[in-house]
Amino acid sequence: MGAASVSDLITRYGGNLPRYTSYPTAASFTEAVGPAQAEGWLRALPAEQPLSLYFHVPFCDELCRFCGCNTSVMRRDDGRQAYGDLLREELRRVVALIGSQRRVRHVQFGGGTPSTLPESALRQIMRSVRAMFHVEPNAECSMELDPRHVPQNYPALLGELGFTRISLGVQDLNEKVQEACGRHQSFEQTEACVSSVRAAGVSGINIDLIYGLPYQTEESVAETVRQIASLRPDRLAVFGYAHVPWKQKRQRLIPEASLPGPMERLAQRACMDVVLQKHGYVPVGLDHYALPDDALVKATSEGTLRRNFQGYTTDSADALIGMGASAISMLPGGYTQNITAVAPYVRALADSDHLPVARGVARTADDHLRGKVIERLMCDMGVDLAQMEAGLDVFTPELAELAPFVQDGLVTVTGAKVQMTEKGRPFVRNVAALFDTHRKTLAQASVGRPDQQRFSRAI
């Protein structure tokens, strides 16, 4: 094992990198891909291929300063209802392209805060989904919730409509951290939300935590983890805060001096890892944890874990179709993203019979190959390049570039097998980036232009 100090490793492998929830990443999307390409890729989907559906709801009841998501405050119920109608109209246009009664394995509502949809709107959307598609009996149906703003009857509604999983944002329970983030959420609110959805028959619980937030310390993140672990969620995601004030103006309200440095961030992450494992959670990929009997852990052991724009998943579908403003679709032909802002998204649906696609990127054979390599690295913490259906000479440059990682004890290379060590787990994005042929071009375009930085901090 190399003798490099933690400080040396951070200096060497710091910087900004993609999270690799797709390949090519969203930073490669351009307006060269539009509705025509998206519709062609949808028409080309094999009839027997199972699909997954994603509905993006870009509304919240209040905005958090740390959030990098595409969301805004929508107070009017009629506006929220109208948006639900648009989601159904976009779904109808998709079905006109791919045909009805396609098999669906996952249905997910994200945001924003999807529970800002009125109950009647959610009922209508789910009624349309079940009428237009064949939702498999064991399909996962999930929704993100904000424990501070759950309508009284919503948990019962989710149970009635067949939802199987909810995902709760918690981030941190320390009052000083919450004040700096503009998000006040007590443990009691979180506990009450978990209890209410479980009582309604929604058994799957995900909770999101964040390290690297203003004023966080090792002690404070450890205490948050201990409290959340007491609720026994099935899964937890532990993300590093992405400070991108050039992209999200609300983050400018967070004083940069209050943010932990790279050494502190890495220490916080390690501390959370220790506490979670002590409470019986198993590491999954880079930043997820799950109870030993959870499907994510089984998928990890079987090498079938997947990664997409929603993070780590057991979803095996190769086509994920996104509806809503800024929603991204993953198709064999390429990735597409809808118009980001709500008003232009609304106008596009009103003014045309086409899909409201704004940009995207086609996927070449090389993209599919490298995407598979990167996904296995991100999911399995290793990859056997000999199983990638390409000559090993294709990866000769990358194998050479791994030498410093091997020397630093972050990676082992045995023949064509690349394996992250436990020490190297936090640096898996750095190794994945070696196989990313799009990255250098994008990085060169960002030199000297902070407003063009596209990625979050690697550590």
DAHUZI-V341603 format. One record per residue. N is the residue number from 1. SS is DSSP state (A for helix, B for strand, O for the rest). Layout:
n=<N & N>
ss=<SS & SS>
This chain:
n=<1 & 2 & 3 & 4 & 5 & 6 & 7 & 8 & 9 & 10 & 11 & 12 & 13 & 14 & 15 & 16 & 17 & 18 & 19 & 20 & 21 & 22 & 23 & 24 & 25 & 26 & 27 & 28 & 29 & 30 & 31 & 32 & 33 & 34 & 35 & 36 & 37 & 38 & 39 & 40 & 41 & 42 & 43 & 44 & 45 & 46 & 47 & 48 & 49 & 50 & 51 & 52 & 53 & 54 & 55 & 56 & 57 & 58 & 59 & 60 & 61 & 62 & 63 & 64 & 65 & 66 & 67 & 68 & 69 & 70 & 71 & 72 & 73 & 74 & 75 & 76 & 77 & 78 & 79 & 80 & 81 & 82 & 83 & 84 & 85 & 86 & 87 & 88 & 89 & 90 & 91 & 92 & 93 & 94 & 95 & 96 & 97 & 98 & 99 & 100 & 101 & 102 & 103 & 104 & 105 & 106 & 107 & 108 & 109 & 110 & 111 & 112 & 113 & 114 & 115 & 116 & 117 & 118 & 119 & 120 & 121 & 122 & 123 & 124 & 125 & 126 & 127 & 128 & 129 & 130 & 131 & 132 & 133 & 134 & 135 & 136 & 137 & 138 & 139 & 140 & 141 & 142 & 143 & 144 & 145 & 146 & 147 & 148 & 149 & 150 & 151 & 152 & 153 & 154 & 155 & 156 & 157 & 158 & 159 & 160 & 161 & 162 & 163 & 164 & 165 & 166 & 167 & 168 & 169 & 170 & 171 & 172 & 173 & 174 & 175 & 176 & 177 & 178 & 179 & 180 & 181 & 182 & 183 & 184 & 185 & 186 & 187 & 188 & 189 & 190 & 191 & 192 & 193 & 194 & 195 & 196 & 197 & 198 & 199 & 200 & 201 & 202 & 203 & 204 & 205 & 206 & 207 & 208 & 209 & 210 & 211 & 212 & 213 & 214 & 215 & 216 & 217 & 218 & 219 & 220 & 221 & 222 & 223 & 224 & 225 & 226 & 227 & 228 & 229 & 230 & 231 & 232 & 233 & 234 & 235 & 236 & 237 & 238 & 239 & 240 & 241 & 242 & 243 & 244 & 245 & 246 & 247 & 248 & 249 & 250 & 251 & 252 & 253 & 254 & 255 & 256 & 257 & 258 & 259 & 260 & 261 & 262 & 263 & 264 & 265 & 266 & 267 & 268 & 269 & 270 & 271 & 272 & 273 & 274 & 275 & 276 & 277 & 278 & 279 & 280 & 281 & 282 & 283 & 284 & 285 & 286 & 287 & 288 & 289 & 290 & 291 & 292 & 293 & 294 & 295 & 296 & 297 & 298 & 299 & 300 & 301 & 302 & 303 & 304 & 305 & 306 & 307 & 308 & 309 & 310 & 311 & 312 & 313 & 314 & 315 & 316 & 317 & 318 & 319 & 320 & 321 & 322 & 323 & 324 & 325 & 326 & 327 & 328 & 329 & 330 & 331 & 332 & 333 & 334 & 335 & 336 & 337 & 338 & 339 & 340 & 341 & 342 & 343 & 344 & 345 & 346 & 347 & 348 & 349 & 350 & 351 & 352 & 353 & 354 & 355 & 356 & 357 & 358 & 359 & 360 & 361 & 362 & 363 & 364 & 365 & 366 & 367 & 368 & 369 & 370 & 371 & 372 & 373 & 374 & 375 & 376 & 377 & 378 & 379 & 380 & 381 & 382 & 383 & 384 & 385 & 386 & 387 & 388 & 389 & 390 & 391 & 392 & 393 & 394 & 395 & 396 & 397 & 398 & 399 & 400 & 401 & 402 & 403 & 404 & 405 & 406 & 407 & 408 & 409 & 410 & 411 & 412 & 413 & 414 & 415 & 416 & 417 & 418 & 419 & 420 & 421 & 422 & 423 & 424 & 425 & 426 & 427 & 428 & 429 & 430 & 431 & 432 & 433 & 434 & 435 & 436 & 437 & 438 & 439 & 440 & 441 & 442 & 443 & 444 & 445 & 446 & 447 & 448 & 449 & 450 & 451 & 452 & 453 & 454 & 455 & 456 & 457 & 458 & 459>
ss=<O & O & O & O & O & A & A & A & A & A & A & A & A & O & O & B & B & O & O & O & O & O & O & O & O & A & A & A & O & B & O & O & O & O & A & A & A & A & A & A & A & A & A & O & O & O & O & O & O & O & B & B & B & B & B & B & B & O & B & B & O & O & O & O & O & O & O & O & O & O & O & B & B & O & O & O & A & A & A & A & A & A & A & A & A & A & A & A & A & A & A & A & A & A & A & A & A & A & O & O & O & B & B & B & B & B & B & B & B & B & B & O & O & A & A & A & O & O & A & A & A & A & A & A & A & A & A & A & A & A & A & A & B & B & B & B & B & B & B & B & B & B & B & B & B & O & O & O & O & O & O & O & O & A & A & A & A & A & A & A & O & O & O & O & B & B & B & B & B & B & B & O & O & O & A & A & A & A & A & A & A & O & O & O & O & O & A & A & A & A & A & A & A & A & A & A & A & A & A & O & O & O & O & B & B & B & B & B & B & B & B & O & O & O & O & O & O & A & A & A & A & A & A & A & A & A & A & A & A & O & O & O & O & O & B & B & B & B & B & B & O & O & O & O & O & O & O & O & A & A & A & A & A & O & O & A & A & A & O & O & O & A & A & A & A & A & A & A & A & A & A & A & A & A & A & A & A & A & O & O & B & B & B & B & O & O & O & B & B & B & B & O & O & O & A & A & A & A & A & A & A & A & O & O & O & B & B & B & O & O & B & B & B & O & O & O & O & O & B & B & B & B & B & O & O & O & O & B & B & B & B & O & O & B & B & B & B & B & O & O & O & A & A & A & A & A & A & A & A & A & A & O & O & O & O & O & B & B & B & B & B & B & O & O & A & A & A & A & A & A & A & A & A & A & A & A & A & A & A & A & O & B & B & B & A & A & A & O & O & O & O & A & A & A & A & A & A & A & A & A & A & O & A & A & A & A & A & O & O & O & B & B & B & B & O & O & B & B & B & B & O & O & O & O & A & A & A & A & A & A & A & A & A & A & O & O & O & O & A & A & A & A & A & A & A & A & O & O & O & A & A & A & O & O & O & B & B & O & O>
